[in-house]
Amino acid sequence: MPTFDPDLDIPRASAQNPYGESVAEYQRVLANPLPAVVGLVGAWAVLCYSLRVRNLPLFLIALILTALCPFLIQYHCLDCGRTDFAFRSRRHACAETLRRWRLGEPATRKPPRLRTQVKAWIWSLFVAVLIYAILAGGGR
């Protein structure tokens, strides 16, 4: 009976084959930027309030919160359903990912790489904010 619990225990090592190939090519993961976006909205509110009341410590806290928001981006594995922070996604190796890795099978219906998904979400957010600024500023 194995004593390793994937939900509670820390993975012992990143799964790599003898040739140094990462299992990232066999993963099926989706990016979830919602916690980071909510964090950015909160940091923006703190920043606006700190500028209104002219509070330097609160302003610095808002800048620190803004800098920490990228660490809140999450990934979701389509094979096992696990959700974790994106900076840990390279270490994720569920049973289905390891099976594909051992057999050398490519992932079927694989989404784009996690980094590409995050970049697409950032551009989408930028475009949405830009459209909002144009539409909200157009009434003046």
N, CA, C and O atoms as a GROMACS GRO file, in nm:
protein
  560
    1MET      N    1   0.085  -0.118   0.000
    1MET     CA    2   0.000   0.000   0.000
    1MET      C    3   0.089   0.124   0.000
    1MET      O    4   0.172   0.140   0.090
    2PRO      N    5   0.074   0.212  -0.100
    2PRO     CA    6   0.161   0.330  -0.106
    2PRO      C    7   0.126   0.428   0.005
    2PRO      O    8   0.010   0.443   0.044
    3THR      N    9   0.228   0.494   0.055
    3THR     CA   10   0.208   0.592   0.161
    3THR      C   11   0.205   0.734   0.108
    3THR      O   12   0.183   0.828   0.185
    4PHE      N   13   0.225   0.753  -0.021
    4PHE     CA   14   0.226   0.886  -0.080
    4PHE      C   15   0.084   0.930  -0.113
    4PHE      O   16   0.014   0.861  -0.187
    5ASP      N   17   0.041   1.043  -0.059
    5ASP     CA   18  -0.090   1.100  -0.088
    5ASP      C   19  -0.070   1.224  -0.175
    5ASP      O   20  -0.012   1.322  -0.127
    6PRO      N   21  -0.115   1.224  -0.300
    6PRO     CA   22  -0.088   1.338  -0.389
    6PRO      C   23  -0.155   1.468  -0.345
    6PRO      O   24  -0.110   1.576  -0.382
    7ASP      N   25  -0.262   1.458  -0.265
    7ASP     CA   26  -0.328   1.580  -0.219
    7ASP      C   27  -0.259   1.642  -0.099
    7ASP      O   28  -0.268   1.764  -0.080
    8LEU      N   29  -0.191   1.562  -0.018
    8LEU     CA   30  -0.131   1.614   0.104
    8LEU      C   31   0.020   1.621   0.101
    8LEU      O   32   0.079   1.709   0.163
    9ASP      N   33   0.084   1.529   0.030
    9ASP     CA   34   0.230   1.522   0.032
    9ASP      C   35   0.291   1.605  -0.080
    9ASP      O   36   0.230   1.626  -0.185
   10ILE      N   37   0.412   1.652  -0.056
   10ILE     CA   38   0.487   1.728  -0.156
   10ILE      C   39   0.551   1.628  -0.252
   10ILE      O   40   0.609   1.529  -0.208
   11PRO      N   41   0.543   1.654  -0.383
   11PRO     CA   42   0.607   1.561  -0.478
   11PRO      C   43   0.757   1.550  -0.450
   11PRO      O   44   0.823   1.650  -0.420
   12ARG      N   45   0.808   1.429  -0.462
   12ARG     CA   46   0.950   1.406  -0.429
   12ARG      C   47   1.043   1.470  -0.530
   12ARG      O   48   1.145   1.528  -0.492
   13ALA      N   49   1.012   1.462  -0.657
   13ALA     CA   50   1.097   1.520  -0.761
   13ALA      C   51   1.012   1.542  -0.885
   13ALA      O   52   0.908   1.479  -0.903
   14SER      N   53   1.058   1.631  -0.968
   14SER     CA   54   0.985   1.652  -1.092
   14SER      C   55   1.007   1.530  -1.182
   14SER      O   56   1.118   1.476  -1.190
   15ALA      N   57   0.902   1.490  -1.248
   15ALA     CA   58   0.910   1.370  -1.331
   15ALA      C   59   0.980   1.404  -1.462
   15ALA      O   60   0.931   1.485  -1.540
   16GLN      N   61   1.094   1.340  -1.486
   16GLN     CA   62   1.166   1.359  -1.610
   16GLN      C   63   1.218   1.223  -1.655
   16GLN      O   64   1.252   1.138  -1.573
   17ASN      N   65   1.223   1.206  -1.784
   17ASN     CA   66   1.275   1.079  -1.834
   17ASN      C   67   1.428   1.085  -1.839
   17ASN      O   68   1.485   1.192  -1.818
   18PRO      N   69   1.495   0.975  -1.866
   18PRO     CA   70   1.641   0.973  -1.865
   18PRO      C   71   1.704   1.069  -1.965
   18PRO      O   72   1.820   1.108  -1.949
   19TYR      N   73   1.630   1.108  -2.068
   19TYR     CA   74   1.686   1.198  -2.169
   19TYR      C   75   1.666   1.345  -2.132
   19TYR      O   76   1.704   1.434  -2.209
   20GLY      N   77   1.607   1.372  -2.017
   20GLY     CA   78   1.588   1.510  -1.971
   20GLY      C   79   1.461   1.575  -2.022
   20GLY      O   80   1.442   1.696  -2.004
   21GLU      N   81   1.375   1.498  -2.086
   21GLU     CA   82   1.252   1.555  -2.140
   21GLU      C   83   1.151   1.574  -2.027
   21GLU      O   84   1.130   1.483  -1.947
   22SER      N   85   1.091   1.687  -2.021
   22SER     CA   86   0.992   1.718  -1.919
   22SER      C   87   0.858   1.654  -1.956
   22SER      O   88   0.833   1.625  -2.073
   23VAL      N   89   0.772   1.634  -1.855
   23VAL     CA   90   0.639   1.581  -1.882
   23VAL      C   91   0.543   1.691  -1.926
   23VAL      O   92   0.426   1.663  -1.953
   24ALA      N   93   0.590   1.815  -1.933
   24ALA     CA   94   0.504   1.927  -1.969
   24ALA      C   95   0.440   1.908  -2.107
   24ALA      O   96   0.329   1.957  -2.131
   25GLU      N   97   0.508   1.841  -2.197
   25GLU     CA   98   0.453   1.819  -2.331
   25GLU      C   99   0.336   1.720  -2.330
   25GLU      O  100   0.260   1.713  -2.426
   26TYR      N  101   0.322   1.644  -2.223
   26TYR     CA  102   0.217   1.543  -2.214
   26TYR      C  103   0.103   1.586  -2.121
   26TYR      O  104   0.006   1.512  -2.105
   27GLN      N  105   0.115   1.703  -2.061
   27GLN     CA  106   0.011   1.752  -1.971
   27GLN      C  107  -0.101   1.818  -2.051
   27GLN      O  108  -0.080   1.870  -2.160
   28ARG      N  109  -0.220   1.813  -1.993
   28ARG     CA  110  -0.334   1.886  -2.048
   28ARG      C  111  -0.383   1.977  -1.938
   28ARG      O  112  -0.463   1.936  -1.853
   29VAL      N  113  -0.336   2.102  -1.938
   29VAL     CA  114  -0.370   2.196  -1.831
   29VAL      C  115  -0.429   2.324  -1.891
   29VAL      O  116  -0.395   2.364  -2.002
   30LEU      N  117  -0.518   2.385  -1.814
   30LEU     CA  118  -0.580   2.512  -1.851
   30LEU      C  119  -0.540   2.618  -1.749
   30LEU      O  120  -0.527   2.590  -1.630
   31ALA      N  121  -0.520   2.740  -1.796
   31ALA     CA  122  -0.486   2.852  -1.708
   31ALA      C  123  -0.613   2.909  -1.647
   31ALA      O  124  -0.717   2.918  -1.714
   32ASN      N  125  -0.605   2.948  -1.521
   32ASN     CA  126  -0.716   3.012  -1.451
   32ASN      C  127  -0.665   3.141  -1.389
   32ASN      O  128  -0.608   3.139  -1.280
   33PRO      N  129  -0.683   3.254  -1.458
   33PRO     CA  130  -0.630   3.380  -1.405
   33PRO      C  131  -0.726   3.454  -1.313
   33PRO      O  132  -0.694   3.564  -1.268
   34LEU      N  133  -0.843   3.398  -1.284
   34LEU     CA  134  -0.943   3.470  -1.205
   34LEU      C  135  -0.891   3.517  -1.069
   34LEU      O  136  -0.914   3.633  -1.034
   35PRO      N  137  -0.820   3.434  -0.990
   35PRO     CA  138  -0.770   3.487  -0.862
   35PRO      C  139  -0.673   3.604  -0.880
   35PRO      O  140  -0.673   3.696  -0.798
   36ALA      N  141  -0.593   3.603  -0.984
   36ALA     CA  142  -0.501   3.714  -1.009
   36ALA      C  143  -0.577   3.840  -1.049
   36ALA      O  144  -0.541   3.950  -1.008
   37VAL      N  145  -0.682   3.824  -1.129
   37VAL     CA  146  -0.762   3.940  -1.170
   37VAL      C  147  -0.834   4.000  -1.050
   37VAL      O  148  -0.839   4.122  -1.036
   38VAL      N  149  -0.889   3.916  -0.965
   38VAL     CA  150  -0.954   3.966  -0.844
   38VAL      C  151  -0.852   4.036  -0.754
   38VAL      O  152  -0.882   4.140  -0.695
   39GLY      N  153  -0.731   3.980  -0.745
   39GLY     CA  154  -0.625   4.045  -0.668
   39GLY      C  155  -0.586   4.180  -0.726
   39GLY      O  156  -0.562   4.274  -0.652
   40LEU      N  157  -0.582   4.189  -0.860
   40LEU     CA  158  -0.551   4.318  -0.924
   40LEU      C  159  -0.660   4.421  -0.898
   40LEU      O  160  -0.630   4.539  -0.876
   41VAL      N  161  -0.785   4.379  -0.901
   41VAL     CA  162  -0.894   4.472  -0.872
   41VAL      C  163  -0.884   4.522  -0.728
   41VAL      O  164  -0.902   4.640  -0.701
   42GLY      N  165  -0.854   4.430  -0.635
   42GLY     CA  166  -0.836   4.471  -0.496
   42GLY      C  167  -0.717   4.564  -0.478
   42GLY      O  168  -0.725   4.662  -0.404
   43ALA      N  169  -0.606   4.533  -0.545
   43ALA     CA  170  -0.488   4.620  -0.537
   43ALA      C  171  -0.517   4.756  -0.597
   43ALA      O  172  -0.469   4.858  -0.546
   44TRP      N  173  -0.595   4.760  -0.706
   44TRP     CA  174  -0.632   4.887  -0.767
   44TRP      C  175  -0.718   4.970  -0.671
   44TRP      O  176  -0.700   5.092  -0.661
   45ALA      N  177  -0.810   4.905  -0.601
   45ALA     CA  178  -0.894   4.977  -0.505
   45ALA      C  179  -0.809   5.034  -0.391
   45ALA      O  180  -0.828   5.148  -0.350
   46VAL      N  181  -0.716   4.953  -0.340
   46VAL     CA  182  -0.627   5.001  -0.233
   46VAL      C  183  -0.540   5.115  -0.284
   46VAL      O  184  -0.516   5.212  -0.212
   47LEU      N  185  -0.492   5.104  -0.406
   47LEU     CA  186  -0.407   5.209  -0.465
   47LEU      C  187  -0.484   5.340  -0.480
   47LEU      O  188  -0.433   5.446  -0.443
   48CYS      N  189  -0.605   5.333  -0.532
   48CYS     CA  190  -0.687   5.455  -0.547
   48CYS      C  191  -0.717   5.518  -0.411
   48CYS      O  192  -0.709   5.640  -0.396
   49TYR      N  193  -0.752   5.435  -0.314
   49TYR     CA  194  -0.781   5.488  -0.181
   49TYR      C  195  -0.657   5.550  -0.118
   49TYR      O  196  -0.666   5.656  -0.056
   50SER      N  197  -0.541   5.486  -0.135
   50SER     CA  198  -0.418   5.540  -0.075
   50SER      C  199  -0.380   5.674  -0.139
   50SER      O  200  -0.326   5.761  -0.071
   51LEU      N  201  -0.407   5.690  -0.268
   51LEU     CA  202  -0.379   5.819  -0.332
   51LEU      C  203  -0.478   5.926  -0.289
   51LEU      O  204  -0.442   6.043  -0.278
   52ARG      N  205  -0.601   5.886  -0.264
   52ARG     CA  206  -0.702   5.983  -0.221
   52ARG      C  207  -0.672   6.037  -0.082
   52ARG      O  208  -0.687   6.157  -0.057
   53VAL      N  209  -0.630   5.948   0.010
   53VAL     CA  210  -0.604   5.992   0.148
   53VAL      C  211  -0.457   6.026   0.170
   53VAL      O  212  -0.417   6.065   0.280
   54ARG      N  213  -0.375   6.011   0.065
   54ARG     CA  214  -0.231   6.042   0.069
   54ARG      C  215  -0.160   5.966   0.182
   54ARG      O  216  -0.098   6.025   0.270
   55ASN      N  217  -0.172   5.834   0.175
   55ASN     CA  218  -0.114   5.746   0.277
   55ASN      C  219  -0.002   5.665   0.211
   55ASN      O  220  -0.030   5.574   0.132
   56LEU      N  221   0.123   5.697   0.244
   56LEU     CA  222   0.237   5.630   0.181
   56LEU      C  223   0.246   5.481   0.215
   56LEU      O  224   0.266   5.401   0.124
   57PRO      N  225   0.230   5.439   0.343
   57PRO     CA  226   0.237   5.294   0.372
   57PRO      C  227   0.130   5.214   0.296
   57PRO      O  228   0.157   5.104   0.248
   58LEU      N  229   0.011   5.269   0.285
   58LEU     CA  230  -0.096   5.201   0.212
   58LEU      C  231  -0.063   5.195   0.062
   58LEU      O  232  -0.094   5.096  -0.005
   59PHE      N  233  -0.001   5.300   0.010
   59PHE     CA  234   0.042   5.301  -0.129
   59PHE      C  235   0.146   5.192  -0.155
   59PHE      O  236   0.139   5.122  -0.256
   60LEU      N  237   0.242   5.177  -0.064
   60LEU     CA  238   0.344   5.074  -0.078
   60LEU      C  239   0.283   4.934  -0.069
   60LEU      O  240   0.324   4.843  -0.140
   61ILE      N  241   0.185   4.917   0.019
   61ILE     CA  242   0.115   4.789   0.030
   61ILE      C  243   0.044   4.757  -0.102
   61ILE      O  244   0.044   4.643  -0.146
   62ALA      N  245  -0.017   4.858  -0.163
   62ALA     CA  246  -0.086   4.837  -0.291
   62ALA      C  247   0.014   4.795  -0.400
   62ALA      O  248  -0.018   4.710  -0.482
   63LEU      N  249   0.132   4.855  -0.400
   63LEU     CA  250   0.233   4.816  -0.498
   63LEU      C  251   0.281   4.673  -0.475
   63LEU      O  252   0.301   4.598  -0.570
   64ILE      N  253   0.298   4.635  -0.349
   64ILE     CA  254   0.338   4.498  -0.317
   64ILE      C  255   0.229   4.399  -0.358
   64ILE      O  256   0.258   4.293  -0.414
   65LEU      N  257   0.104   4.434  -0.330
   65LEU     CA  258  -0.007   4.347  -0.372
   65LEU      C  259  -0.012   4.330  -0.523
   65LEU      O  260  -0.039   4.221  -0.574
   66THR      N  261   0.014   4.438  -0.595
   66THR     CA  262   0.016   4.430  -0.741
   66THR      C  263   0.128   4.338  -0.790
   66THR      O  264   0.110   4.262  -0.884
   67ALA      N  265   0.244   4.346  -0.724
   67ALA     CA  266   0.357   4.262  -0.764
   67ALA      C  267   0.331   4.114  -0.733
   67ALA      O  268   0.386   4.027  -0.801
   68LEU      N  269   0.249   4.085  -0.633
   68LEU     CA  270   0.222   3.947  -0.595
   68LEU      C  271   0.110   3.882  -0.677
   68LEU      O  272   0.095   3.760  -0.674
   69CYS      N  273   0.034   3.960  -0.750
   69CYS     CA  274  -0.079   3.906  -0.826
   69CYS      C  275  -0.043   3.798  -0.928
   69CYS      O  276  -0.120   3.703  -0.943
   70PRO      N  277   0.070   3.808  -1.001
   70PRO     CA  278   0.100   3.699  -1.096
   70PRO      C  279   0.116   3.562  -1.030
   70PRO      O  280   0.098   3.460  -1.096
   71PHE      N  281   0.150   3.559  -0.903
   71PHE     CA  282   0.165   3.431  -0.834
   71PHE      C  283   0.030   3.366  -0.803
   71PHE      O  284   0.026   3.250  -0.762
   72LEU      N  285  -0.079   3.440  -0.821
   72LEU     CA  286  -0.212   3.387  -0.794
   72LEU      C  287  -0.273   3.314  -0.914
   72LEU      O  288  -0.380   3.255  -0.902
   73ILE      N  289  -0.207   3.319  -1.029
   73ILE     CA  290  -0.258   3.248  -1.147
   73ILE      C  291  -0.252   3.098  -1.120
   73ILE      O  292  -0.153   3.047  -1.068
   74GLN      N  293  -0.359   3.029  -1.155
   74GLN     CA  294  -0.370   2.886  -1.127
   74GLN      C  295  -0.375   2.805  -1.256
   74GLN      O  296  -0.398   2.860  -1.364
   75TYR      N  297  -0.354   2.675  -1.244
   75TYR     CA  298  -0.375   2.584  -1.356
   75TYR      C  299  -0.475   2.478  -1.312
   75TYR      O  300  -0.491   2.452  -1.193
   76HIS      N  301  -0.541   2.418  -1.408
   76HIS     CA  302  -0.636   2.310  -1.382
   76HIS      C  303  -0.603   2.196  -1.477
   76HIS      O  304  -0.602   2.214  -1.598
   77CYS      N  305  -0.576   2.078  -1.422
   77CYS     CA  306  -0.543   1.961  -1.502
   77CYS      C  307  -0.672   1.899  -1.556
   77CYS      O  308  -0.765   1.872  -1.480
   78LEU      N  309  -0.677   1.878  -1.686
   78LEU     CA  310  -0.796   1.818  -1.748
   78LEU      C  311  -0.802   1.668  -1.728
   78LEU      O  312  -0.908   1.607  -1.749
   79ASP      N  313  -0.692   1.606  -1.687
   79ASP     CA  314  -0.689   1.461  -1.668
   79ASP      C  315  -0.736   1.420  -1.529
   79ASP      O  316  -0.820   1.331  -1.515
   80CYS      N  317  -0.684   1.486  -1.425
   80CYS     CA  318  -0.717   1.444  -1.289
   80CYS      C  319  -0.803   1.546  -1.215
   80CYS      O  320  -0.856   1.515  -1.108
   81GLY      N  321  -0.819   1.666  -1.269
   81GLY     CA  322  -0.904   1.766  -1.206
   81GLY      C  323  -0.835   1.849  -1.099
   81GLY      O  324  -0.901   1.927  -1.031
   82ARG      N  325  -0.707   1.833  -1.083
   82ARG     CA  326  -0.635   1.907  -0.979
   82ARG      C  327  -0.617   2.054  -1.020
   82ARG      O  328  -0.590   2.084  -1.137
   83THR      N  329  -0.631   2.144  -0.923
   83THR     CA  330  -0.608   2.286  -0.943
   83THR      C  331  -0.499   2.329  -0.846
   83THR      O  332  -0.506   2.298  -0.727
   84ASP      N  333  -0.400   2.401  -0.896
   84ASP     CA  334  -0.288   2.446  -0.814
   84ASP      C  335  -0.232   2.573  -0.876
   84ASP      O  336  -0.277   2.616  -0.982
   85PHE      N  337  -0.134   2.633  -0.810
   85PHE     CA  338  -0.074   2.755  -0.863
   85PHE      C  339   0.008   2.724  -0.987
   85PHE      O  340   0.071   2.619  -0.995
   86ALA      N  341   0.008   2.816  -1.083
   86ALA     CA  342   0.070   2.792  -1.213
   86ALA      C  343   0.221   2.772  -1.204
   86ALA      O  344   0.279   2.700  -1.285
   87PHE      N  345   0.286   2.835  -1.106
   87PHE     CA  346   0.431   2.817  -1.097
   87PHE      C  347   0.468   2.676  -1.054
   87PHE      O  348   0.586   2.640  -1.059
   88ARG      N  349   0.370   2.595  -1.013
   88ARG     CA  350   0.395   2.454  -0.979
   88ARG      C  351   0.352   2.359  -1.090
   88ARG      O  352   0.358   2.237  -1.072
   89SER      N  353   0.308   2.411  -1.202
   89SER     CA  354   0.249   2.325  -1.305
   89SER      C  355   0.351   2.229  -1.368
   89SER      O  356   0.313   2.120  -1.409
   90ARG      N  357   0.476   2.267  -1.375
   90ARG     CA  358   0.576   2.178  -1.435
   90ARG      C  359   0.601   2.054  -1.349
   90ARG      O  360   0.646   1.951  -1.400
   91ARG      N  361   0.573   2.063  -1.220
   91ARG     CA  362   0.595   1.948  -1.131
   91ARG      C  363   0.474   1.855  -1.126
   91ARG      O  364   0.482   1.747  -1.069
   92HIS      N  365   0.363   1.897  -1.185
   92HIS     CA  366   0.242   1.815  -1.179
   92HIS      C  367   0.254   1.697  -1.274
   92HIS      O  368   0.278   1.714  -1.394
   93ALA      N  369   0.238   1.579  -1.221
   93ALA     CA  370   0.243   1.458  -1.303
   93ALA      C  371   0.141   1.358  -1.248
   93ALA      O  372   0.172   1.278  -1.161
   94CYS      N  373   0.019   1.365  -1.301
   94CYS     CA  374  -0.084   1.271  -1.258
   94CYS      C  375  -0.065   1.139  -1.334
   94CYS      O  376   0.020   1.128  -1.422
   95ALA      N  377  -0.146   1.041  -1.298
   95ALA     CA  378  -0.130   0.907  -1.356
   95ALA      C  379  -0.148   0.907  -1.508
   95ALA      O  380  -0.073   0.840  -1.579
   96GLU      N  381  -0.246   0.981  -1.557
   96GLU     CA  382  -0.270   0.984  -1.702
   96GLU      C  383  -0.156   1.052  -1.777
   96GLU      O  384  -0.119   1.009  -1.886
   97THR      N  385  -0.102   1.158  -1.720
   97THR     CA  386   0.012   1.227  -1.782
   97THR      C  387   0.133   1.136  -1.786
   97THR      O  388   0.203   1.128  -1.888
   98LEU      N  389   0.159   1.066  -1.677
   98LEU     CA  390   0.273   0.974  -1.673
   98LEU      C  391   0.255   0.857  -1.769
   98LEU      O  392   0.352   0.809  -1.827
   99ARG      N  393   0.130   0.811  -1.785
   99ARG     CA  394   0.104   0.703  -1.880
   99ARG      C  395   0.138   0.748  -2.022
   99ARG      O  396   0.205   0.676  -2.096
  100ARG      N  397   0.091   0.868  -2.061
  100ARG     CA  398   0.123   0.920  -2.194
  100ARG      C  399   0.273   0.941  -2.211
  100ARG      O  400   0.328   0.916  -2.318
  101TRP      N  401   0.338   0.987  -2.104
  101TRP     CA  402   0.483   1.012  -2.108
  101TRP      C  403   0.560   0.882  -2.129
  101TRP      O  404   0.652   0.877  -2.211
  102ARG      N  405   0.522   0.777  -2.055
  102ARG     CA  406   0.592   0.648  -2.066
  102ARG      C  407   0.572   0.584  -2.204
  102ARG      O  408   0.664   0.524  -2.259
  103LEU      N  409   0.450   0.597  -2.258
  103LEU     CA  410   0.421   0.538  -2.388
  103LEU      C  411   0.464   0.628  -2.504
  103LEU      O  412   0.467   0.584  -2.619
  104GLY      N  413   0.496   0.752  -2.474
  104GLY     CA  414   0.536   0.846  -2.579
  104GLY      C  415   0.421   0.894  -2.664
  104GLY      O  416   0.442   0.942  -2.776
  105GLU      N  417   0.298   0.882  -2.612
  105GLU     CA  418   0.181   0.927  -2.686
  105GLU      C  419   0.161   1.077  -2.666
  105GLU      O  420   0.174   1.126  -2.554
  106PRO      N  421   0.132   1.149  -2.771
  106PRO     CA  422   0.100   1.291  -2.750
  106PRO      C  423  -0.039   1.304  -2.688
  106PRO      O  424  -0.124   1.217  -2.705
  107ALA      N  425  -0.061   1.412  -2.616
  107ALA     CA  426  -0.191   1.435  -2.554
  107ALA      C  427  -0.294   1.465  -2.663
  107ALA      O  428  -0.269   1.546  -2.752
  108THR      N  429  -0.410   1.399  -2.655
  108THR     CA  430  -0.516   1.425  -2.752
  108THR      C  431  -0.591   1.551  -2.711
  108THR      O  432  -0.614   1.575  -2.592
  109ARG      N  433  -0.628   1.630  -2.810
  109ARG     CA  434  -0.700   1.756  -2.786
  109ARG      C  435  -0.629   1.840  -2.680
  109ARG      O  436  -0.691   1.887  -2.584
  110LYS      N  437  -0.500   1.856  -2.699
  110LYS     CA  438  -0.418   1.929  -2.602
  110LYS      C  439  -0.438   2.080  -2.620
  110LYS      O  440  -0.427   2.130  -2.732
  111PRO      N  441  -0.468   2.152  -2.512
  111PRO     CA  442  -0.478   2.298  -2.523
  111PRO      C  443  -0.340   2.360  -2.542
  111PRO      O  444  -0.239   2.291  -2.528
  112PRO      N  445  -0.333   2.488  -2.575
  112PRO     CA  446  -0.202   2.553  -2.588
  112PRO      C  447  -0.124   2.546  -2.457
  112PRO      O  448  -0.180   2.520  -2.351
  113ARG      N  449   0.006   2.571  -2.466
  113ARG     CA  450   0.090   2.569  -2.346
  113ARG      C  451   0.037   2.668  -2.244
  113ARG      O  452  -0.030   2.766  -2.280
  114LEU      N  453   0.065   2.644  -2.118
  114LEU     CA  454   0.015   2.728  -2.010
  114LEU      C  455   0.062   2.872  -2.027
  114LEU      O  456  -0.014   2.966  -2.005
  115ARG      N  457   0.188   2.890  -2.065
  115ARG     CA  458   0.242   3.025  -2.083
  115ARG      C  459   0.167   3.099  -2.194
  115ARG      O  460   0.140   3.218  -2.181
  116THR      N  461   0.133   3.029  -2.301
  116THR     CA  462   0.058   3.090  -2.411
  116THR      C  463  -0.082   3.129  -2.365
  116THR      O  464  -0.133   3.235  -2.402
  117GLN      N  465  -0.144   3.043  -2.285
  117GLN     CA  466  -0.277   3.074  -2.233
  117GLN      C  467  -0.274   3.197  -2.144
  117GLN      O  468  -0.363   3.282  -2.153
  118VAL      N  469  -0.173   3.208  -2.058
  118VAL     CA  470  -0.163   3.323  -1.968
  118VAL      C  471  -0.143   3.451  -2.050
  118VAL      O  472  -0.203   3.554  -2.019
  119LYS      N  473  -0.058   3.444  -2.153
  119LYS     CA  474  -0.038   3.562  -2.238
  119LYS      C  475  -0.168   3.601  -2.308
  119LYS      O  476  -0.198   3.720  -2.321
  120ALA      N  477  -0.244   3.503  -2.354
  120ALA     CA  478  -0.372   3.533  -2.419
  120ALA      C  479  -0.469   3.598  -2.321
  120ALA      O  480  -0.541   3.690  -2.358
  121TRP      N  481  -0.471   3.550  -2.197
  121TRP     CA  482  -0.557   3.610  -2.096
  121TRP      C  483  -0.514   3.753  -2.065
  121TRP      O  484  -0.599   3.840  -2.047
  122ILE      N  485  -0.384   3.778  -2.059
  122ILE     CA  486  -0.335   3.915  -2.032
  122ILE      C  487  -0.376   4.008  -2.145
  122ILE      O  488  -0.422   4.120  -2.120
  123TRP      N  489  -0.359   3.964  -2.270
  123TRP     CA  490  -0.400   4.047  -2.383
  123TRP      C  491  -0.551   4.069  -2.383
  123TRP      O  492  -0.597   4.179  -2.414
  124SER      N  493  -0.628   3.968  -2.348
  124SER     CA  494  -0.773   3.983  -2.342
  124SER      C  495  -0.814   4.084  -2.236
  124SER      O  496  -0.902   4.166  -2.258
  125LEU      N  497  -0.748   4.077  -2.121
  125LEU     CA  498  -0.776   4.173  -2.014
  125LEU      C  499  -0.738   4.314  -2.057
  125LEU      O  500  -0.812   4.409  -2.032
  126PHE      N  501  -0.624   4.328  -2.123
  126PHE     CA  502  -0.579   4.459  -2.170
  126PHE      C  503  -0.679   4.517  -2.271
  126PHE      O  504  -0.714   4.635  -2.262
  127VAL      N  505  -0.724   4.436  -2.364
  127VAL     CA  506  -0.820   4.482  -2.465
  127VAL      C  507  -0.952   4.519  -2.399
  127VAL      O  508  -1.014   4.619  -2.436
  128ALA      N  509  -0.998   4.439  -2.302
  128ALA     CA  510  -1.123   4.470  -2.233
  128ALA      C  511  -1.114   4.602  -2.158
  128ALA      O  512  -1.208   4.682  -2.162
  129VAL      N  513  -1.002   4.626  -2.090
  129VAL     CA  514  -0.984   4.752  -2.018
  129VAL      C  515  -0.977   4.868  -2.117
  129VAL      O  516  -1.032   4.975  -2.091
  130LEU      N  517  -0.910   4.848  -2.229
  130LEU     CA  518  -0.899   4.953  -2.331
  130LEU      C  519  -1.036   4.986  -2.390
  130LEU      O  520  -1.069   5.104  -2.407
  131ILE      N  521  -1.114   4.885  -2.421
  131ILE     CA  522  -1.249   4.909  -2.474
  131ILE      C  523  -1.335   4.981  -2.371
  131ILE      O  524  -1.410   5.072  -2.405
  132TYR      N  525  -1.324   4.940  -2.246
  132TYR     CA  526  -1.400   5.008  -2.140
  132TYR      C  527  -1.358   5.154  -2.129
  132TYR      O  528  -1.443   5.242  -2.115
  133ALA      N  529  -1.227   5.180  -2.135
  133ALA     CA  530  -1.179   5.319  -2.125
  133ALA      C  531  -1.229   5.402  -2.243
  133ALA      O  532  -1.263   5.519  -2.226
  134ILE      N  533  -1.233   5.343  -2.362
  134ILE     CA  534  -1.282   5.417  -2.478
  134ILE      C  535  -1.431   5.445  -2.465
  134ILE      O  536  -1.476   5.557  -2.490
  135LEU      N  537  -1.508   5.344  -2.426
  135LEU     CA  538  -1.653   5.362  -2.415
  135LEU      C  539  -1.691   5.452  -2.298
  135LEU      O  540  -1.783   5.533  -2.310
  136ALA      N  541  -1.621   5.440  -2.186
  136ALA     CA  542  -1.653   5.523  -2.069
  136ALA      C  543  -1.606   5.666  -2.091
  136ALA      O  544  -1.671   5.760  -2.045
  137GLY      N  545  -1.495   5.685  -2.160
  137GLY     CA  546  -1.444   5.819  -2.185
  137GLY      C  547  -1.510   5.886  -2.303
  137GLY      O  548  -1.497   6.007  -2.321
  138GLY      N  549  -1.582   5.810  -2.385
  138GLY     CA  550  -1.646   5.866  -2.504
  138GLY      C  551  -1.767   5.952  -2.472
  138GLY      O  552  -1.808   6.033  -2.556
  139GLY      N  553  -1.825   5.938  -2.355
  139GLY     CA  554  -1.943   6.015  -2.317
  139GLY      C  555  -1.911   6.154  -2.266
  139GLY      O  556  -2.003   6.230  -2.237
  140ARG      N  557  -1.787   6.188  -2.255
  140ARG     CA  558  -1.750   6.320  -2.200
  140ARG      C  559  -1.757   6.426  -2.302
  140ARG      O  560  -1.729   6.542  -2.273
   0.00000   0.00000   0.00000
